[in-house]
Amino acid sequence: MITTASGTVPAFEVVEPDEPRIPFVFCSPHSGRDYPQAFLAATRLSGDSIRRSEDLFVDQLFECVPALGRR
């Protein structure tokens, strides 16, 4: 768990299909939009620079992936 401006949230999330069919992992390590408060306090980057370093919306692109394991 990490503490962000949005509150305390898990550092990562694992979403699995109801019934795994294929051995494949989709990973999106830079797609977060919540940053630990300690990180924001320590960084020299502007808010815009931090946002440019994200893989924005990749997590949303991957939302359909768990359903693929049910085929």
Buried (B, 14 or more C-beta within 10 A) or exposed (E): EBEBEEEEBEEEEEEEBEEEEEEEEEEBEEBBEEBBEEEEEEEEEEEEEBEEEEEEEBBEEBEEBBEEBEE
